[in-house]
């Protein structure tokens, strides 16, 4: 997708790679949405470290709320990351504030390589469609990702300048065998 520093949309492709240009503010919002989507699927490299070995109690702790208004799990039963629990604080996220996302799940196979396919819309307008290498997205947690329980926790800032509106998106993670590892949908109003 071609980015432009102006705020208007071009309705004809430039160099055949985009139907329109997107303002930097929309792209900042898309980046924040990608961070939300990617936290569960991208950061799966971090093994359980802060649970003192008591993974099931953390995942089932009633103080951690399952999300229904922001995230939905679009994974198939055959996907290799089985998400048990997700918590977002504050829920829903607020512009100009930090948001902390924590997730727990089980990876049922070792992942030696893979890709992350992201798509984000602001309203009905596609603002990003991108594929990235799963193993290089976080240099501190390279592949292989070991099978077993995983816990993810990360804090991100939401710029106050992102446009208010309806954001939707999907992240699909595939592995070295081109099998789906995880799928997460986002439906968020900022």
MILO-813155 format. One record per residue: x, z, y of N, C-alpha, C in turn. Coordinates in steps of 0.05 Angstrom, whole numbers, plus 32768, in hexadecimal, padded with zeros to 4 digits. Example, Ala and Ser with C-alpha at 12.3 -4.5 7.8 and 13.67 -1.06 7.14 Angstrom:
% MILO-813155
<node <8108 809C 7F8E> <80F6 809C 7FA6> <8108 809C 7FBE>>;
<node <8101 808E 7FD3> <8111 808F 7FEB> <8102 809D 8001>>;
***
This chain:
% MILO-813155
<node <8011 8000 7FE9> <8000 8000 8000> <8012 8000 8018>>;
<node <800C 7FF0 802C> <801C 7FEE 8044> <8012 8003 8058>>;
<node <8024 8012 8063> <801D 8026 8077> <8022 801C 8093>>;
<node <8012 8024 80A6> <8015 801C 80C1> <8013 8035 80D3>>;
<node <8021 8034 80EA> <8020 804B 80FB> <8008 804A 810E>>;
<node <7FFA 8033 810E> <7FE2 8032 811F> <7FCA 803E 8110>>;
<node <7FB4 8042 811E> <7F9D 8050 8113> <7F87 803D 810A>>;
<node <7F8A 8023 810D> <7F75 8011 8104> <7F7C 8006 80E8>>;
<node <7F67 7FFC 80DB> <7F6A 7FF1 80C0> <7F6B 7FD3 80C2>>;
<node <7F7D 7FC7 80B2> <7F7F 7FAA 80B1> <7F6E 7FA2 8098>>;
<node <7F5C 7F8F 809C> <7F4B 7F87 8086> <7F55 7F6F 8077>>;
<node <7F6C 7F65 807E> <7F78 7F4F 806F> <7F94 7F58 8065>>;
<node <7F9B 7F51 804D> <7FB5 7F5A 8042> <7FCD 7F50 8052>>;
<node <7FE1 7F61 8055> <7FFA 7F59 8060> <800D 7F57 8048>>;
<node <8019 7F40 8044> <802B 7F3B 802E> <801D 7F40 8013>>;
<node <8003 7F3D 8012> <7FF4 7F40 7FF9> <7FF7 7F5A 7FEB>>;
<node <7FFD 7F70 7FF9> <8000 7F8A 7FEB> <7FED 7F9F 7FF4>>;
<node <7FDA 7F99 8006> <7FC7 7FAD 800E> <7FAF 7F9F 801C>>;
<node <7F98 7FAB 8019> <7F81 7FA1 8027> <7F7E 7FAD 8043>>;
<node <7F8D 7FC2 8049> <7F8C 7FCF 8063> <7FA4 7FE1 8066>>;
<node <7FAA 7FE8 807F> <7FBE 7FFC 8084> <7FB1 8017 8089>>;
<node <7FC0 802C 8085> <7FB4 8047 8088> <7FC4 8057 809C>>;
<node <7FB6 8066 80AD> <7FC4 8076 80C1> <7FD5 808C 80B4>>;
<node <7FEA 8095 80C2> <7FFA 80AA 80B7> <7FEA 80C4 80B2>>;
<node <7FD6 80CA 80C2> <7FC5 80E2 80BD> <7FB7 80E0 80A3>>;
<node <7FAC 80C8 809D> <7F9E 80C5 8083> <7FB3 80C8 806C>>;
<node <7FCB 80BD 8070> <7FDF 80BF 805B> <7FE7 80DC 8057>>;
<node <7FE9 80EC 806C> <7FEF 8109 8069> <7FD9 8116 8058>>;
<node <7FC0 810F 805E> <7FAA 811A 804E> <7FAC 8112 8031>>;
<node <7FB3 80F8 802D> <7FB6 80EE 8012> <7FCD 80FD 8003>>;
<node <7FE2 8102 8012> <7FF9 8111 8006> <7FF0 812D 7FFD>>;
<node <7FE1 813A 800E> <7FD7 8155 8006> <7FC5 8153 7FEE>>;
<node <7FB4 813F 7FED> <7FA2 813C 7FD6> <7FB2 8136 7FBD>>;
<node <7FC7 8126 7FC0> <7FD9 8120 7FA9> <7FE6 813A 7F9F>>;
<node <7FEF 814B 7FB2> <7FFB 8164 7FAA> <7FE7 8174 7F9A>>;
<node <7FCE 8176 7FA2> <7FBA 8184 7F93> <7FB7 8179 7F77>>;
<node <7FB4 815F 7F76> <7FB0 8152 7F5C> <7FC8 8155 7F4A>>;
<node <7FDF 8152 7F56> <7FF8 8152 7F46> <8001 816D 7F3D>>;
<node <7FF8 8182 7F49> <8002 819C 7F41> <7FFC 81A2 7F24>>;
<node <7FE4 819D 7F1C> <7FDD 81A3 7F00> <7FEC 8190 7EED>>;
<node <7FEC 8176 7EF4> <7FF8 8163 7EE1> <8016 815F 7EE5>>;
<node <8020 8160 7EFD> <803C 815B 7F03> <804E 8172 7EFC>>;
<node <8045 818A 7F02> <8057 81A1 7EFF> <8056 81AD 7EE3>>;
<node <804C 819F 7ED0> <804A 81A9 7EB5> <8065 81B0 7EA9>>;
<node <807A 81A9 7EB6> <8095 81AE 7EAC> <809C 81CB 7EAD>>;
<node <808F 81DB 7EBC> <8096 81F7 7EBF> <808A 8207 7EA8>>;
<node <809B 8211 7E95> <8090 8220 7E7F> <8086 823C 7E89>>;
<node <8077 8249 7E78> <806D 8264 7E7F> <8085 8276 7E85>>;
<node <8086 8280 7E9E> <809C 8291 7EA5> <8092 82AB 7EB2>>;
<node <807B 82A9 7EC0> <8072 82C1 7ECF> <805B 82CF 7EC1>>;
<node <8058 82CB 7EA7> <8042 82D8 7E99> <804B 82EE 7E87>>;
<node <8066 82F2 7E86> <8072 8306 7E74> <8069 8302 7E57>>;
<node <8066 82E8 7E50> <805E 82E2 7E34> <8041 82E5 7E2E>>;
<node <8031 82EE 7E41> <8015 82F3 7E3C> <8003 82DD 7E48>>;
<node <8008 82C5 7E3E> <7FFB 82AD 7E49> <7FDC 82AE 7E46>>;
<node <7FD2 82B6 7E2F> <7FB5 82B5 7E2A> <7FA7 82C9 7E3D>>;
<node <7FB2 82E0 7E43> <7FA5 82F2 7E55> <7FA4 82E7 7E71>>;
<node <7FBA 82D9 7E7A> <7FBA 82CD 7E95> <7FA4 82B8 7E96>>;
<node <7FA4 82A7 7E82> <7F91 8290 7E83> <7F74 8299 7E82>>;
<node <7F6F 82B0 7E75> <7F53 82B9 7E72> <7F4C 82CF 7E86>>;
<node <7F5E 82D6 7E97> <7F59 82EB 7EAB> <7F42 82E3 7EBD>>;
<node <7F2D 82F3 7EBF> <7F15 82EB 7ECF> <7F1B 82E8 7EED>>;
<node <7F32 82F3 7EF7> <7F38 82F0 7F13> <7F41 82D3 7F1A>>;
<node <7F47 82C4 7F05> <7F4E 82A7 7F09> <7F34 8298 7F04>>;
<node <7F2B 8289 7F19> <7F12 827B 7F17> <7F16 825E 7F0E>>;
<node <7F06 8255 7EFC> <7F06 8238 7EF5> <7EFA 8229 7F0C>>;
<node <7F05 8212 7F12> <7EFC 8202 7F29> <7EE6 81EF 7F20>>;
<node <7ED2 81EC 7F30> <7EBD 81D9 7F2B> <7EB8 81C8 7F44>>;
<node <7EBF 81D3 7F5C> <7EB8 81C4 7F74> <7ECF 81B2 7F7E>>;
<node <7EE8 81B7 7F76> <7EFE 81A7 7F80> <7F0A 8196 7F6A>>;
<node <7F10 81A2 7F53> <7F1C 8194 7F3D> <7F08 818F 7F26>>;
<node <7F0C 817A 7F18> <7EFF 8177 7EFE> <7F13 816B 7EEB>>;
<node <7F11 8173 7ED2> <7F24 816A 7EBE> <7F18 8151 7EB1>>;
<node <7F25 813A 7EB5> <7F1B 8121 7EA9> <7F2B 811A 7E90>>;
<node <7F3A 812E 7E86> <7F4A 8129 7E6E> <7F38 8125 7E55>>;
<node <7F42 8115 7E43> <7F34 8112 7E29> <7F3E 8128 7E16>>;
<node <7F2F 812C 7E01> <7F37 8141 7DEE> <7F52 813B 7DE2>>;
<node <7F5A 8121 7DE1> <7F74 8119 7DD5> <7F8B 811C 7DE9>>;
<node <7F86 8123 7E02> <7F9C 8126 7E16> <7FAE 813D 7E0D>>;
<node <7FC7 813B 7E15> <7FDC 814E 7E0C> <7FDF 8167 7E1C>>;
<node <7FD4 8167 7E35> <7FD4 8180 7E45> <7FB8 818B 7E44>>;
<node <7FB4 81A2 7E39> <7F9A 81AF 7E37> <7F99 81C5 7E4D>>;
<node <7F8B 81BF 7E62> <7F89 81D1 7E79> <7F76 81E8 7E72>>;
<node <7F7F 8200 7E76> <7F6F 8218 7E6F> <7F62 8223 7E88>>;
<node <7F71 8225 7E9E> <7F67 8233 7EB6> <7F75 8228 7ECE>>;
<node <7F67 8227 7EE5> <7F72 821F 7EFF> <7F66 8231 7F14>>;
<node <7F77 8239 7F27> <7F6E 8249 7F3E> <7F79 823D 7F57>>;
<node <7F69 823A 7F6C> <7F71 8232 7F86> <7F6A 8248 7F9A>>;
<node <7F7D 8250 7FAA> <7F79 8264 7FBF> <7F83 825A 7FD9>>;
<node <7F72 8258 7FEE> <7F56 825C 7FEE> <7F47 8245 7FE0>>;
<node <7F2F 824B 7FD7> <7F1E 8237 7FCA> <7F03 8236 7FDA>>;
<node <7EFE 8221 7FE8> <7F0D 8208 7FE9> <7F24 820A 7FFD>>;
<node <7F38 81F7 7FFA> <7F4E 81F6 800C> <7F45 81F2 8029>>;
<node <7F55 81FB 803C> <7F4E 81FA 8059> <7F64 81EC 8068>>;
<node <7F5D 81D9 807A> <7F70 81CB 808A> <7F80 81E0 809B>>;
<node <7F9A 81DB 809E> <7FAB 81EC 80AE> <7FB3 8206 80A0>>;
<node <7FAD 8209 8087> <7FB4 8221 8078> <7FC4 8218 805F>>;
<node <7FD1 822C 8053> <7FDE 8228 8039> <7FCA 822B 8023>>;
<node <7FCF 821C 800E> <7FBE 821E 7FF6> <7FD1 8223 7FDE>>;
<node <7FC9 8236 7FCD> <7FD8 823B 7FB5> <7FC8 8232 7F9D>>;
<node <7FD5 8223 7F8B> <7FC8 8219 7F74> <7FD7 8224 7F5B>>;
<node <7FC8 8230 7F49> <7FD4 823A 7F30> <7FC4 822F 7F19>>;
<node <7FD2 8226 7F04> <7FC5 821A 7EED> <7FD3 8223 7ED4>>;
<node <7FC4 8225 7EBE> <7FCF 822C 7EA4> <7FC4 8218 7E8F>>;
<node <7FD5 8212 7E7C> <7FCC 81FF 7E67> <7FE0 81FF 7E50>>;
<node <7FDB 81EE 7E3D> <7FEC 81EA 7E26> <7FF3 81CC 7E23>>;
<node <800C 81C7 7E21> <8016 81AC 7E1B> <801A 81AA 7DFD>>;
<node <800D 8196 7DF0> <800E 8196 7DD3> <8024 8184 7DC7>>;
<node <8035 8178 7DD8> <804C 8169 7DCE> <8062 8169 7DE3>>;
<node <807A 8164 7DDB> <8091 8161 7DEE> <808D 8146 7DFD>>;
<node <8092 8147 7E16> <8090 812F 7E27> <80AD 8127 7E2F>>;
<node <80B6 8110 7E27> <80D1 8107 7E2D> <80D2 80F4 7E45>>;
<node <80BB 80E7 7E4B> <80B9 80D5 7E62> <809C 80D1 7E67>>;
<node <8096 80C5 7E7E> <807A 80C0 7E84> <8076 80B7 7EA1>>;
<node <805D 80B2 7EA8> <8056 80AA 7EC3> <803E 80B9 7ECD>>;
<node <803C 80BB 7EE7> <8025 80C7 7EF4> <8018 80B2 7F06>>;
<node <7FFF 80AC 7F00> <7FF0 8098 7F10> <7FDC 80A6 7F22>>;
<node <7FE0 80A1 7F3C> <7FD0 80AF 7F50> <7FBE 809B 7F5F>>;
<node <7FA5 80A3 7F64> <7F94 8094 7F76> <7F84 80A7 7F87>>;
<node <7F84 80A2 7FA2> <7F77 80B4 7FB5> <7F65 80A3 7FC7>>;
<node <7F4D 80AE 7FCC> <7F3B 80A1 7FDF> <7F33 80B5 7FF4>>;
<node <7F30 80AB 800D> <7F25 80BA 8023> <7F09 80AE 8028>>;
<node <7EF4 80BC 801F> <7EDA 80B0 801F> <7EDA 809A 800A>>;
<node <7ED3 8082 8012> <7ED3 806B 8000> <7EEC 805A 8003>>;
<node <7EFE 8062 8015> <7F16 8052 801B> <7F2D 805B 800A>>;
<node <7F38 8049 7FF9> <7F50 8050 7FEA> <7F67 8053 7FFD>>;
<node <7F75 806A 7FFC> <7F8B 806E 800D> <7FA6 806F 7FFE>>;
<node <7FA5 8071 7FE4> <7FBE 8072 7FD5> <7FB9 806B 7FB8>>;
<node <7FC9 805A 7FAD> <7FCA 8054 7F90> <7FE7 8051 7F89>>;
<node <7FF1 8062 7F78> <800E 8064 7F73> <8014 806E 7F58>>;
<node <802B 8065 7F4D> <8035 806F 7F33> <8051 807A 7F37>>;
<node <8056 8092 7F2D> <8071 809E 7F2F> <807A 80A7 7F14>>;
<node <8095 80AA 7F11> <80A1 80B3 7EF8> <809D 80D1 7EF5>>;
<node <8091 80D9 7EDF> <808B 80F5 7EDA> <80A5 8105 7ED9>>;
<node <80BB 80FA 7ECF> <80D3 8109 7ECB> <80E5 810C 7EE3>>;
<node <80DF 80FD 7EF8> <80F0 80FF 7F10> <80E1 810A 7F28>>;
<node <80C7 810E 7F25> <80B7 8118 7F3C> <80BF 8134 7F45>>;
<node <80C8 8144 7F33> <80D2 815F 7F39> <80EE 8162 7F2D>>;
<node <8103 815E 7F3D> <811E 815F 7F31> <8126 817A 7F25>>;
<node <8119 818F 7F2C> <811F 81A9 7F21> <8113 81AD 7F05>>;
<node <8100 819C 7EFD> <80F3 819D 7EE3> <80F3 8182 7ED6>>;
<node <810A 8177 7ECE> <810B 815D 7EC2> <8101 815D 7EA5>>;
<node <80FB 8146 7E9B> <80F4 8143 7E7E> <810D 814A 7E6D>>;
<node <8109 8152 7E55> <80EF 8154 7E47> <80E0 816D 7E4E>>;
<node <80C5 816B 7E4E> <80B3 8181 7E52> <80AC 818C 7E37>>;
<node <80B2 81A5 7E31> <80AD 81AF 7E16> <808F 81B5 7E11>>;
<node <8087 81B1 7DF8> <806C 81B7 7DEF> <8069 81D6 7DF1>>;
<node <8050 81DE 7DF7> <804A 81FB 7DF8> <803C 8202 7E11>>;
<node <8038 821C 7E16> <8029 8225 7E2D> <8039 8220 7E47>>;
<node <802A 821A 7E5C> <8037 8214 7E76> <8026 8222 7E8B>>;
<node <8033 822B 7EA0> <8026 8236 7EB7> <8032 8229 7ED0>>;
<node <8021 8221 7EE2> <8029 8213 7EFA> <801E 8223 7F12>>;
<node <802F 8228 7F26> <8025 8235 7F3E> <8035 8229 7F56>>;
<node <8028 8220 7F6A> <8035 8214 7F81> <8024 8218 7F9A>>;
<node <8031 821B 7FB1> <8023 821D 7FCA> <802A 8205 7FDC>>;
<node <8016 81FA 7FE8> <8019 81E3 7FFA> <800B 81E8 8014>>;
<node <8015 81DE 802A> <8008 81E0 8044> <7FF6 81C8 8048>>;
<node <7FDE 81CC 8053> <7FCC 81B6 805A> <7FCE 81B3 8078>>;
<node <7FD8 819C 8081> <7FDA 8198 809E> <7FBF 819A 80AC>>;
<node <7FBE 81A6 80C3> <7FA4 81A7 80D2> <7F9C 818C 80DD>>;
<node <7FAE 8179 80DD> <7FA9 815E 80E8> <7F9B 814B 80D4>>;
<node <7F98 8153 80BB> <7F8B 8141 80A8> <7F6E 813D 80B0>>;
<node <7F64 8124 80AD> <7F48 811F 80B5> <7F35 812F 80A4>>;
<node <7F20 8138 80B0> <7F0B 8145 80A0> <7EFB 8130 8091>>;
<node <7EF3 8136 8079> <7EE4 8123 806A> <7EE6 8128 804C>>;
<node <7EDC 8114 803D> <7EDA 8116 8020> <7EF2 8107 8014>>;
<node <7F01 8116 8004> <7F18 810B 7FF5> <7F11 810C 7FD7>>;
<node <7F17 80F6 7FCA> <7F15 80F5 7FAC> <7F2F 80E9 7FA2>>;
<node <7F35 80EF 7F89> <7F4D 80E4 7F7D> <7F4E 80E9 7F60>>;
<node <7F61 80DC 7F53> <7F66 80DF 7F37> <7F84 80DE 7F32>>;
<node <7F8E 80EF 7F21> <7FA9 80ED 7F17> <7FA8 80EB 7EF9>>;
<node <7FB5 80D7 7EEE> <7FB7 80D4 7ED1> <7FD5 80D4 7ECA>>;
<node <7FDC 80E6 7EB7> <7FF7 80E8 7EAE> <7FF9 80DC 7E92>>;
<node <800C 80CA 7E8D> <8011 80BF 7E73> <802D 80C6 7E6A>>;
<node <8031 80C6 7E4F> <804B 80CD 7E44> <805B 80B5 7E3B>>;
<node <8071 80BB 7E2D> <8083 80A7 7E23> <8075 8093 7E0F>>;
<node <8060 809B 7E03> <8051 808A 7DF0> <8039 807D 7DFD>>;
<node <8038 807E 7E18> <8021 8074 7E28> <8007 8082 7E21>>;
<node <8009 809A 7E17> <7FF1 80AA 7E11> <7FEB 80BC 7E29>>;
<node <7FD1 80C0 7E2E> <7FC9 80D1 7E45> <7FD1 80EE 7E40>>;
<node <7FDE 80FA 7E53> <7FE6 8116 7E51> <7FD0 8127 7E5F>>;
<node <7FC7 811E 7E76> <7FB3 812D 7E86> <7FA5 811A 7E99>>;
<node <7F8D 8122 7EA1> <7F7E 8113 7EB5> <7F6F 8128 7EC5>>;
<node <7F71 8126 7EE0> <7F64 8139 7EF1> <7F57 812A 7F08>>;
<node <7F3E 8130 7F0E> <7F30 8124 7F25> <7F2E 8139 7F3B>>;
<node <7F2F 8130 7F54> <7F2D 8141 7F6B> <7F15 8138 7F7B>>;
<node <7F06 814B 7F85> <7EEF 8145 7F97> <7EEF 815C 7FAB>>;
<node <7EF8 8156 7FC3> <7EFE 816A 7FD7> <7EF4 8162 7FF2>>;
<node <7EE8 8175 8000> <7EE0 8171 801C> <7EF3 8182 802D>>;
<node <7F00 8176 8041> <7F11 8185 8053> <7F04 8185 806F>>;
***
